[in-house]
Amino acid sequence: MNQIEIWFGIITRQSIRRGTFASVSVLVKQIRDYINSWNENTRPFIWTATADEILAKV
């Protein structure tokens, strides 16, 4: 679940929040273009916290 939240945070910050969209179809196109660009330059998410550090916060 955390990776999904990270992904939506990234796409929101880098693509959606900065845009002005005249219609839903323009927004959908922006999202699809961003995803296509992201997929062309894929890189894995790297966890920087250990499982113990994550569990300690819970």
Backbone as CSV, one residue per row, in Angstrom:
resi,resn,N_x,N_y,N_z,CA_x,CA_y,CA_z,C_x,C_y,C_z
1,MET,0.808,-1.186,0.000,0.000,0.000,0.000,0.861,1.264,0.000
2,ASN,1.953,1.257,0.725,2.803,2.438,0.790,3.342,2.842,-0.571
3,GLN,3.698,1.871,-1.407,4.221,2.210,-2.723,3.160,2.870,-3.593
4,ILE,1.916,2.455,-3.464,0.832,3.089,-4.210,0.682,4.542,-3.767
5,GLU,0.729,4.768,-2.463,0.634,6.133,-1.946,1.797,6.988,-2.448
6,ILE,2.987,6.417,-2.476,4.155,7.138,-2.987,3.948,7.482,-4.450
7,TRP,3.487,6.521,-5.241,3.273,6.744,-6.676,2.274,7.882,-6.915
8,PHE,1.152,7.863,-6.208,0.163,8.924,-6.395,0.703,10.275,-5.924
9,GLY,1.523,10.274,-4.909,2.163,11.510,-4.472,3.091,12.063,-5.541
10,ILE,3.858,11.196,-6.170,4.787,11.610,-7.227,4.025,12.185,-8.411
11,ILE,3.039,11.458,-8.901,2.310,11.929,-10.082,1.547,13.222,-9.774
12,THR,1.062,13.349,-8.550,0.363,14.573,-8.164,1.318,15.758,-8.165
13,ARG,2.473,15.601,-7.512,3.445,16.697,-7.418,4.040,17.065,-8.767
14,GLN,4.385,16.062,-9.568,5.135,16.327,-10.786,4.278,16.583,-12.017
15,SER,3.006,16.264,-11.971,2.211,16.390,-13.177,0.869,17.072,-12.963
16,ILE,0.108,16.631,-12.019,-1.273,17.086,-11.898,-1.374,18.450,-11.210
17,ARG,-0.730,18.604,-10.076,-0.878,19.829,-9.281,-0.450,21.071,-10.053
18,ARG,0.529,20.960,-10.891,1.063,22.121,-11.611,0.247,22.489,-12.849
19,GLY,-0.691,21.638,-13.220,-1.397,21.853,-14.476,-2.708,22.590,-14.346
20,THR,-3.141,23.110,-15.479,-4.465,23.688,-15.620,-5.139,22.902,-16.725
21,PHE,-6.292,22.334,-16.427,-6.927,21.419,-17.356,-8.301,21.942,-17.749
22,ALA,-8.518,22.095,-19.038,-9.773,22.641,-19.556,-10.912,21.633,-19.476
23,SER,-10.567,20.356,-19.402,-11.602,19.318,-19.340,-11.022,18.062,-18.714
24,VAL,-11.901,17.127,-18.394,-11.466,15.852,-17.832,-10.617,15.099,-18.839
25,SER,-10.972,15.174,-20.116,-10.200,14.447,-21.129,-8.768,14.982,-21.236
26,VAL,-8.583,16.273,-21.040,-7.234,16.862,-21.045,-6.447,16.353,-19.832
27,LEU,-7.100,16.283,-18.682,-6.458,15.748,-17.480,-6.068,14.293,-17.674
28,VAL,-6.968,13.495,-18.230,-6.676,12.081,-18.473,-5.490,11.943,-19.425
29,LYS,-5.442,12.769,-20.470,-4.318,12.719,-21.409,-3.006,13.063,-20.706
30,GLN,-3.037,14.066,-19.829,-1.837,14.440,-19.078,-1.350,13.279,-18.212
31,ILE,-2.277,12.621,-17.539,-1.922,11.482,-16.689,-1.340,10.359,-17.531
32,ARG,-1.970,10.053,-18.643,-1.459,8.976,-19.516,-0.094,9.315,-20.082
33,ASP,0.103,10.560,-20.491,1.413,10.979,-21.004,2.489,10.849,-19.928
34,TYR,2.155,11.239,-18.698,3.110,11.130,-17.600,3.462,9.670,-17.329
35,ILE,2.456,8.810,-17.302,2.701,7.384,-17.064,3.573,6.797,-18.167
36,ASN,3.294,7.144,-19.422,4.120,6.649,-20.533,5.559,7.118,-20.391
37,SER,5.742,8.371,-20.021,7.096,8.900,-19.819,7.785,8.189,-18.659
38,TRP,7.050,7.985,-17.572,7.594,7.281,-16.402,8.033,5.873,-16.798
39,ASN,7.217,5.181,-17.580,7.517,3.800,-17.969,8.709,3.704,-18.913
40,GLU,8.977,4.751,-19.673,10.149,4.746,-20.557,11.446,4.837,-19.758
41,ASN,11.376,5.397,-18.568,12.564,5.580,-17.724,12.331,4.930,-16.365
42,THR,11.981,3.667,-16.377,11.631,2.994,-15.126,12.817,2.873,-14.189
43,ARG,12.498,2.940,-12.915,13.482,2.709,-11.863,12.709,2.237,-10.631
44,PRO,13.264,1.317,-9.913,12.534,0.776,-8.763,12.513,1.759,-7.595
45,PHE,11.493,1.625,-6.764,11.477,2.363,-5.507,12.486,1.709,-4.582
46,ILE,13.234,2.496,-3.863,14.232,1.975,-2.941,13.816,2.366,-1.529
47,TRP,13.603,1.362,-0.697,13.235,1.609,0.686,14.467,2.057,1.445
48,THR,14.348,3.122,2.199,15.483,3.614,2.968,15.343,3.292,4.457
49,ALA,14.157,2.891,4.868,13.932,2.531,6.272,13.900,1.011,6.403
50,THR,14.384,0.535,7.527,14.318,-0.900,7.790,12.910,-1.251,8.279
51,ALA,12.604,-2.526,8.273,11.293,-2.968,8.756,11.119,-2.586,10.228
52,ASP,12.169,-2.679,11.012,12.092,-2.312,12.433,11.769,-0.821,12.619
53,GLU,12.364,0.022,11.788,12.074,1.453,11.886,10.621,1.761,11.513
54,ILE,10.127,1.092,10.506,8.737,1.286,10.097,7.788,0.817,11.180
55,LEU,8.042,-0.358,11.731,7.180,-0.898,12.773,7.229,-0.077,14.052
56,ALA,8.369,0.541,14.322,8.490,1.370,15.516,7.582,2.587,15.434
57,LYS,7.308,3.071,14.235,6.427,4.226,14.067,4.962,3.873,14.248
58,VAL,4.648,2.595,14.085,3.261,2.152,14.224,2.980,1.968,15.650
